[in-house]
Amino acid sequence: MEKTRPLWTTPLQFVFACISYAVGLGNVWRFPYLCQMYGGGSFLVPYVVMLVVEGMPLLYLELAVGQRMRQGSIGAWRTVSPYLSGVGVASVLVSFFLCTYYNVINAWAFWYLFHSFQDPLPWSVCPLNGNRTGYVEECEKASSTQYFWYRKTLNISPSIQESGAVQWEPALCLVLAWLVVYLCVLRGTASTGKVVYFTALLPYCVLIIYLVRGLTLHGATNGLAYMFTPKMEQLANPKAWINAATQIFFSLGLGFGSLIAFASYNEPSNNCQKHAIIVSIINSSTSIFASIVTFSIYGFKATFNYESCLNKVILLLTNSFDLEDGFLTANNLEQVKDYLASAYPSKYSEVFPQIRNCSLESELETAVQGTGLAFIVYTEAIKNMEVSQLWSVLYFFMLLLLGVGSMLGNTAAILTPLMDSKLISSYLPKEAISGLVCLTNCAIGMVFTMEAGSYWFDIFNDYAATLSLLLIVLVETVALCYLYGLRRFESEFKAMTGRALSWYWKVMWGGVSPLLIISLFIFYLSDYIITGTLQYQAWDAAQGQLVTKDYPPQALAVIGLLVATSTMCIPLGALGTLITRCLRRGDTAPKA
Amino acid sequence: MLWLLFFLVTAIRADLCQPDAENAFKVRLSIRTALGDKAYAWDTNEEYLFKAMVAFSMRKVPNRETTEISHVLLCNVTQRVSFWFVVTDPSRNHTLPAVEVQSAIRMNRNRINNAFFLNDQTLEFLRIPSTLAPPTDPSVPIWIIIFGVIFCIVLVATMLLILSGIRQHRRKNKGPSEMEDTEDKCENVITIENGIPCDPLDMKGGHINDAFVTEDERLTPL
């Protein structure tokens, strides 16, 4: 008797699971950056085009495969064709890498959340130096938010070679993060199904609250105007289209096997076409919504910095020329500067080097993405709001929800194939399997809590998933359409769900999407080859800013290993199947 | 003759207080920045108060208890408002060493600030660094307390889930092991009619008839 598969209690749980997995930190910290870099409002054009042409078809493909095969990624692709068992293994491996480093972000979010319950916020003031006459030098050179991130949170070393020791504070937070993830995946779909209600819905509540708060901030309109003014000439820039395609691809989390895992717990008659469209539209709308919030916060921060810069210049001039306090304002600054330059030329030329040119544009143009946006720029804006503790708690709680929601999908991608495998699930109950996976990931994740951990994090973030995923999804699409047969899959799917595949999906799966992925793949390969040496940003404590350095050979070896292990699984899997088949044919031949 | 002597004395005193003179300090006030609309004008009365505060600070220094207001000299008052001041000894010929004045002002900085409704940034004594307020360091950092609370909650919840899972496993293992599969299915898909779960009757291999068992439990015990 076949063991019946656990199912989602309602289809809504499945939709929420997909939403909570797809809507993650990338929507908050990568999309606004891309929007800013590639033409503001006009970036939405390539984004929507890629969504329709690449995102929806590939998402539907994965959900359909998962729902039809009713197994995790390894089993599903083995059913499609025995030569594709390597694809499933590659997916699991990439998910494993992702799990290891992604939960470190949750650990950092926990750290900031716990520190938000203080007055004043610890990243809003610099700590005092030894004799209490001034602030710590590193903090003076950088800003207090950067100091808190680089020194107090990461305790970052000057380069990747100096690993330093494991920091116990982030290590504790990492253990807590893994414990939370374990709690949510412990019981499989029974527990995950309940948790995704929160992880899918609550971030929207926080985003709405932040939207209202953000739009009412002083200077928010500057940021919004800057972002949404379309720069039409960027439409001709191929990088805009490539980045739109990449963002859609990675934002939906294709190729990790999580979507296949989630869909495998569906009822066979589930209408996953509708769900695919809903999930992809919600994911993209969330990106746009989050970027509205982000840009109002940017505008606020830029205006605040611009006004502080102006105030510093005013104070400098007032003190140097002993002008009446309050005489100089932002409005008459230029005229007074001209007057002083003509009236006291010698004194003015002494002071002149210290006068900074304050520009709102240059403040807005500082485009940041990734952990820098989430933990430095946002915290800088939050510390200037009233009741900053409340906003800080809300913000990091939202980050945690987004991060844990994505982690649920990532761990499902690893656990589902493991639990499907009869070998492992006959020896261990599912709680033990989940526990072992979480424990292993936690132990390896300790690397990221060392002093050089952030540099290793950047390596994993940039290289662990990018090339491998493109290859995996390409092989998936091509294999399903041409190896398994699109017509065969279509008839089986129609028998299962009762709905026919529309021509649009067939055209996309068969032609357009694979071509798109091939072009992305070629672009990335050529980009890596052309850039030559790979570089990273290291924090220089003496200068209080980031400097660019080259990766040492060990780091380059790790990068190569990361990409190689996952991509090599595909041909090795095919080769393995070929060899076993040949051996079996060799065994049976003499008998025949 | 007397007038000449008076001029001489004031001239000498004026020499003691000059910008960049020995033991002289520059003071800078930003009243409008600090108080906005409630800003007061800086006039000679305010200067008198300032001299009084400085004299008060000097009086707290051992050996300088006899400092009078007239010993504090102000000069070069600008529109900014900024001026220089020195503190002379009782003979009014020499100025007190800068180190003494510095330490005296540092000790009483708070009271001087409060007298003028200003703070360390808006009432600046150049070359006299202010002692910054030490951060309130609780004995146990706050974040560890919150971390401990959340950690314990999550740990307890995890333990509860694991234990209930183990208990369910044991209950399942009491029945025949082959029936584990159907039981798994029944755990997830349980149809309920009239409040009674409809487990298939052959689930426990005919040993127990669930329909009857459930009915018994619904009867009130004697």
Interface residues (C-beta under 8 A of the other chain):
Chain A: M1 E2 K3 T4 P6 L7 F110 W111 F114 H115 F117 Q118 V125 P127 L128 R132 T133 G134 Y135 L172 C173 L176 L179 V180 Y182 L183 L186 R187 A190 S191 T318 N319 D322 L323 E324 D325 G326 P429 E431
Chain B: R28 L29 S30 I31 R32 T33 A39 T78 Q79 R80 V81 S82 P129 S130 T131 L132 P134 P135 I142 W143 I144 I146 F147 I150 F151 V154 L155 A157 T158 L161 I162 G165 H169 E178 D181 T182 D184 K185 N188 V189
